Amino acid sequence: MALLFGVTVGILAIVAILIISALPLYFAVKFLGGKATIFKVLMVNLIVGVIGAALDMPIIGFVLLLFVYKEVFKMSWLSAFLAWILQFIVAGALLFLASFLSLGVAIL
């Protein structure tokens, strides 16, 4: 019974981590007017991860990443590039907010 509980908690933790890691791209695409859902963003993250792992050429991988963003989210090339940049800004803001909140909790 304890093993089943541990496996269930592990699977739920992995799903939560995947969803949280997809939020910066989701917010970036929504901000730029793309057609995004959490499921689409999760699939794009997985596709881009596989492409990045399979390719040994960063420039071609980057162009393919932008192409995937462009096609899946129905964006222009410039919007796809801006979404790529904006996701890092959103991720940084979320990390700053999380660290700020955790520091506030630690002081209490």
N, C-alpha and C positions, 0 to 999 in steps of 0.2 A: 504494500500500500504506500509506503514511504517513497519507493522508487517511482511509482506512478505519479505521485504528487510532485516529486522533483523534476520529472520529465515534463509534466504539464507546466510547471512554473518556468522551466527553461524555454519551452516553446513560446509561451506568452511573452517572456522577456525578449526573445529574438524578434517577435512580431512588433513589439513596442519599440525596440531600437530601430527597426527598419522604417517604421512610420515616422518616428522622430527625425531620423536622418533624411527623410524625404520632404520634410516641411520647408526647408529653405528654398528648394527648387520649386515647390508648389506655390509658395508666396511670390517668388520672383516671376514665375510665368503668369500668375493671376494679375500681378501688378502691371505687367506689360501687355495684358489683354489676350493672352493665349488661352486655349481651351484645355484646362487641366482638371483632373480629378486625382485624388490620392492614389487610386489604383493605377492610373496612367503613369503617374510620377514614380511609383514603385517599380512598374515594369520598365520604364526608361532607365532608372537607376541600375536595375539588373542587367539590361541590355548593354548599357554603356560600360558597366563593370566587366562584362564578358569580353566586349570589344577591346577594352583597355588591357585586359590580361592576355588576350590572344595576340595583339599587335606589339611589335617591338619598335615601331616607328611613331614617336609622339606626335609629329605633325599630321600624319594621316589619321591617327586616332582622334586628334582634336577636330579635324574637318568632319570625320564621321560622327563625332559627338554633336557638333553643330547641325549636321544633316538630320540626325535622329530628333533633336529638339525641334528643328524646323518642320519636319514631316508630322511628328506625333502631336505637337501642340499647335499646328497650323499657324506658324509664325514666319516672318521674313528672316533672312540671314542675319541682318543687323539685330533684330529682336532676339534671335537665338543667342547671339554673342552677348548682348546685354543681359539676358537671363543667366548666362553662364557667370558673368561678373557679379550680377546682383545676388546670386545664390550665396556667394562667399560673404558679401556684405551682410545679408540676412543671417547667415550662420554665425558670423562674428557678433552681431547684435544679440542673437539668442544666447550665445555663450556668455557674453557680458552680463546679460540679464540674469541668467542662471547663477553665475558666480556672485553677482551682487546680492541676489536673494539668499544664496547659501551663506554668504558672509553675514547678512542680517540675522539669519537664524542662529548662526554660531555665536553671535554676540549676546543673544537672549540667553 
